[in-house]
Amino acid sequence: MSLNSMTGYGRAEGAFEDWTWVWEVRSVNGKSLDMRLRLPQGFESLDPQIRKLIGKALVRGNLQVALMVQSTSSQGQFSIDNDWLEDLVRNGEKLVTSGTVAPARLDGLYLVRGVVQEGMQSASDPALEPRNKAILRSLGDMLKRLKKARKSEGQALAKVMSKLLTSIAKELHKAKNLNAVTPAAIHQKFSEKLNDLLAEDLPEDKLAQEAALLAVRADVREELDRLDAHIAQANTLLKKGSPVGRKLDFLSQEFIREINTMCSKSTDIELTRIGLEMKSLIEQFREQAANVE
């Protein structure tokens, strides 16, 4: 399986008898699958079928989909919405009587949006079913081209993210080999802090509480082991391929949580420096993961 980006573009053209059309789609990253359709007047009945086909093909992304249709038989054919025109005239008469405006001219009323409509036959007409099927087949072609573009972009993303994981693993290896995280160093640091606590003559319950906190803060090996596991899981997801975008985004948050905990525990300058470098790399990884389907 390959990794897919949510960024891409697709286009497809088609024709049926005296009808011609063009499909276009632009896709960017999104938390879910969001479609914005721009259809010609009369094609609203195709909306549910279009959304269903797109939903089967894609999982995530913000899509702007446009259909442009032309027909030689419908050129020059227009209709007038007489109900809308009568409402305009009726409401206008009140304003004319009050002296607010001058009487409206017919040519001016024709320019009002919705009064004059292009004579495009409704797609819900059963006679147009063969044409509608051809239009939807072209939608399938457009989606194939979009998916191809998203796959190509996804392959580039996979390379970048894989390199980032390699860099994170190198920093983690450095952290694991620091003297500060060896059992002997941890034991020595804990003993020093515990002796300081004993010198403060604290109540027994308070002393036990502080000692427990010292034991937790002194050892970062658990965080290092979890980071190692996160790297392995991230590599597995990259190999598995889309749809893994949400899992990669969640895993990025887990990475950052472990690194923040490690840095807060650290009393070693070099370990803190490594932690900050890893955090920078993870932020870059998360930015890339945000565009994965």
C-alpha positions in Angstrom: 0.0 0.0 0.0 1.2 3.5 -0.8 0.8 6.7 1.2 -1.7 9.3 -0.3 -1.6 13.0 0.1 -4.8 15.0 0.3 -3.4 17.6 -2.1 -4.2 17.1 -5.8 -6.0 18.2 -9.0 -8.1 16.3 -11.5 -9.8 17.1 -14.7 -12.0 15.1 -17.2 -13.9 15.9 -20.3 -16.8 14.2 -21.9 -19.5 14.3 -24.6 -22.8 12.8 -25.4 -24.9 13.6 -28.5 -24.9 17.4 -28.5 -23.8 17.8 -24.9 -20.2 18.5 -23.8 -18.9 18.9 -20.3 -15.8 19.3 -18.2 -15.2 18.1 -14.6 -12.6 19.8 -12.4 -11.6 19.1 -8.8 -9.1 20.7 -6.4 -8.2 18.9 -3.2 -6.4 20.1 -0.1 -6.0 18.7 3.4 -8.9 18.4 5.8 -9.9 16.6 9.0 -12.6 14.7 7.2 -14.1 14.5 3.7 -15.7 17.8 2.8 -17.1 18.4 -0.7 -18.2 21.7 -2.2 -20.0 21.1 -5.5 -20.6 23.8 -8.1 -23.2 22.4 -10.6 -25.0 24.1 -13.4 -28.6 25.1 -13.0 -30.8 22.0 -13.6 -28.2 19.5 -12.4 -29.1 19.6 -8.7 -30.6 16.1 -8.9 -27.2 14.6 -9.5 -25.8 16.0 -6.3 -26.5 12.8 -4.1 -25.0 10.5 -6.7 -21.9 12.7 -7.1 -21.3 12.8 -3.4 -21.7 9.0 -3.1 -19.2 8.3 -5.9 -16.6 10.7 -4.3 -17.2 9.2 -0.9 -16.4 5.7 -2.3 -13.2 6.9 -3.9 -11.7 9.1 -1.1 -11.5 9.2 2.7 -10.3 12.7 3.6 -9.7 16.1 2.1 -11.4 19.4 1.3 -12.6 19.1 -2.3 -13.9 21.8 -4.6 -15.7 20.1 -7.5 -17.0 21.9 -10.6 -19.1 20.7 -13.5 -19.3 22.9 -16.6 -21.9 21.8 -19.3 -22.7 23.1 -22.7 -25.3 22.0 -25.3 -25.7 23.3 -28.8 -29.5 22.6 -28.7 -30.0 24.8 -25.6 -28.0 27.8 -26.8 -30.1 30.9 -27.1 -33.0 29.3 -25.2 -34.2 31.2 -22.1 -37.1 31.2 -19.8 -38.6 33.9 -17.6 -39.6 33.3 -13.9 -43.0 35.2 -14.1 -43.8 34.7 -10.4 -40.5 36.3 -9.4 -41.0 39.1 -11.9 -44.5 39.8 -10.7 -43.2 40.0 -7.1 -40.6 42.5 -8.1 -43.2 44.7 -9.9 -45.7 44.4 -7.0 -43.1 45.4 -4.4 -41.7 48.1 -6.6 -45.1 49.8 -7.0 -45.2 50.5 -3.3 -41.9 52.3 -3.5 -42.9 54.2 -6.6 -46.2 55.3 -5.0 -44.3 56.6 -2.0 -42.0 58.6 -4.2 -38.9 56.6 -3.0 -37.8 55.4 -6.4 -38.7 55.9 -10.1 -40.8 53.3 -11.9 -38.7 50.2 -13.0 -38.1 49.5 -16.7 -38.6 46.0 -18.0 -35.0 45.8 -19.3 -33.8 46.6 -15.8 -36.0 43.9 -14.2 -34.7 41.3 -16.6 -31.2 41.9 -15.2 -32.3 40.9 -11.7 -30.8 37.6 -10.8 -33.2 34.7 -11.4 -35.7 36.5 -13.6 -34.2 35.3 -16.8 -32.9 31.8 -16.7 -31.0 29.8 -19.3 -33.2 27.1 -20.8 -31.2 24.1 -19.5 -33.3 21.0 -19.2 -33.4 19.5 -15.8 -31.2 16.4 -15.2 -34.1 14.7 -13.4 -35.9 14.3 -16.8 -35.9 10.5 -17.4 -35.1 11.2 -21.1 -31.7 12.4 -20.0 -30.7 9.3 -18.0 -28.2 8.1 -20.7 -26.5 11.5 -20.7 -26.4 11.6 -16.9 -24.7 8.2 -16.8 -22.1 9.4 -19.2 -21.5 12.5 -17.0 -21.1 10.3 -13.9 -18.7 8.0 -15.8 -16.6 11.1 -16.6 -16.7 11.9 -12.9 -15.1 8.5 -12.3 -12.3 9.4 -14.7 -11.7 12.7 -13.0 -11.4 10.9 -9.6 -8.9 8.4 -11.0 -6.7 11.3 -12.1 -7.1 13.0 -8.7 -6.1 9.9 -6.9 -3.1 9.5 -9.2 -2.0 13.0 -8.3 -2.6 12.4 -4.6 -0.6 9.2 -4.8 2.3 10.9 -6.5 2.3 13.6 -3.8 2.0 10.9 -1.1 5.1 9.1 -2.3 7.1 12.3 -1.9 5.6 12.8 1.6 6.6 9.2 2.6 10.2 9.9 1.7 10.4 13.1 3.7 8.6 11.5 6.7 10.9 8.4 6.6 14.0 10.6 6.6 12.6 12.5 9.6 12.0 9.3 11.5 15.6 8.2 10.8 16.8 11.5 12.2 14.6 11.1 15.3 16.0 7.5 15.8 19.6 8.8 15.6 18.9 11.4 18.3 17.2 8.8 20.4 20.2 6.5 20.1 22.4 9.4 21.3 20.1 9.9 24.3 20.2 6.2 25.2 24.0 6.3 25.2 24.4 9.3 27.5 26.0 8.6 30.9 23.1 10.5 32.6 20.6 7.7 31.7 22.7 4.7 32.9 21.5 2.9 36.0 24.6 3.9 38.0 24.1 7.6 37.2 20.4 7.5 38.0 21.1 5.8 41.3 23.8 8.3 42.2 21.5 11.3 41.3 18.6 9.8 43.3 20.9 9.2 46.3 22.1 12.8 46.3 18.6 14.2 46.1 17.3 11.8 48.8 20.1 12.8 51.2 19.1 16.4 50.6 15.5 15.5 51.5 16.6 13.7 54.7 18.6 16.7 55.8 15.4 18.8 55.7 13.8 16.8 58.5 10.4 16.5 56.8 7.4 14.7 58.2 7.4 11.0 57.4 4.4 11.1 55.0 5.9 14.2 53.2 9.2 12.5 53.0 7.7 9.4 51.4 5.8 11.5 48.9 8.9 13.5 47.9 11.0 10.4 47.6 8.4 8.7 45.3 8.5 11.8 43.1 12.3 11.8 43.0 12.3 8.1 41.9 9.9 8.9 39.0 11.8 12.1 37.9 15.3 10.5 38.1 14.7 7.9 35.5 13.8 8.8 31.8 14.4 5.3 30.4 10.7 4.6 30.3 10.1 7.7 28.0 13.1 6.6 25.8 11.6 3.1 25.4 8.2 4.5 24.5 9.8 6.8 21.9 11.5 3.8 20.4 8.1 2.1 20.2 6.6 5.2 18.6 9.3 5.3 15.9 8.7 1.6 15.1 4.9 2.2 14.9 5.3 5.2 12.7 7.5 3.3 10.2 4.9 0.5 10.2 2.1 3.0 9.3 4.2 4.6 6.5 4.7 1.1 5.0 1.0 0.2 5.5 -0.1 3.2 3.5 -3.3 5.3 3.4 -5.7 5.8 5.1 -3.4 6.3 8.1 -3.3 10.2 8.3 -5.3 10.4 11.6 -3.2 7.7 13.2 0.0 9.5 12.2 -1.3 12.8 13.6 -2.2 11.1 16.9 1.2 9.4 17.1 2.9 12.8 16.5 1.1 14.1 19.6 2.3 11.1 21.6 5.8 11.7 20.5 5.7 15.3 21.7 4.1 14.2 25.0 7.0 11.8 25.7 9.6 14.3 24.7 8.1 17.0 26.9 8.1 14.6 29.9 11.7 13.6 29.2 12.8 17.2 29.0 11.0 18.1 32.2 12.7 15.3 34.1 16.1 16.0 32.6 18.9 17.4 34.8 21.5 16.8 32.1 22.2 19.6 29.6 23.0 17.2 26.7 19.9 15.2 27.2 17.8 18.4 27.2 19.5 19.5 24.0 18.7 16.2 22.3 15.1 16.4 23.5 14.7 19.8 22.0 16.2 18.6 18.7 13.8 15.6 18.6 10.9 17.9 19.3 11.8 20.1 16.4 12.0 17.0 14.1 8.6 15.8 15.4 7.0 19.1 14.7 8.2 18.8 11.1 6.9 15.2 11.0 3.5 16.4 12.3 3.3 19.1 9.6 3.8 16.5 6.9 1.4 14.0 8.6 -1.4 16.7 8.5 -1.5 16.3 4.7 -1.7 12.5 4.7 -5.0 10.9 3.8 
